[in-house]
Amino acid sequence: MTGKTQAPTRDELVTNLLTNMVMIFASMFEQTFAGLATEMSKLTAGMSEVMGNAMVEGLSGSGEDREAVRKATAKSAAEMHPKISSGIKEMFSEIRKEISSKMPGDTPELRSYLVDPTLNKGIRIVADYDFGRPKLTERLSDEELASYLVLLKSGDQKVGKMFKELGEWQETLPRPPRGD
């Protein structure tokens, strides 16, 4: 066995894209995420401050000063990460349950929907962008989904442009079958 994973099928790319988009859009309106985004912003701001201090200390301070700054940075991140991670997992778990309850099983209606060539455009839109993280056409972890949310909430223009294109594309899609 070579350990290589098989490339996802077109249907898997489409299914992942649609699922990830629903999860991201649904979570944008979750109060839980608003609180988590605030915590992540605080962590990021704190890390920037500590890194700035570390640079100053690195240029003028002793090795002990640099080590103290490094430890403070690591401690701050370690304290925030479990809290954020737990909240993200809980929020996305609820959204995943909701999506799963509404998704049809492997039905002729779903197979008919997935062959629609209009879906290819969404795959192409995602392929045109690189954010240094897995693509929306992949099965994303909670943390990876959250990283897209953070980019959106922070006003990142590039990710905003991609989601605008995806939103316009989504409006052209036929209505998907429902499993409820």
Secondary structure as GFF3:
##gff-version 3
##sequence-region A 1 180
A	DSSP	alpha_helix	10	28	.	.	.	ID=ss1
A	DSSP	alpha_helix	31	60	.	.	.	ID=ss2
A	DSSP	alpha_helix	63	102	.	.	.	ID=ss3
A	DSSP	alpha_helix	108	114	.	.	.	ID=ss4
A	DSSP	alpha_helix	119	127	.	.	.	ID=ss5
A	DSSP	alpha_helix	142	153	.	.	.	ID=ss6
A	DSSP	alpha_helix	157	171	.	.	.	ID=ss7
###
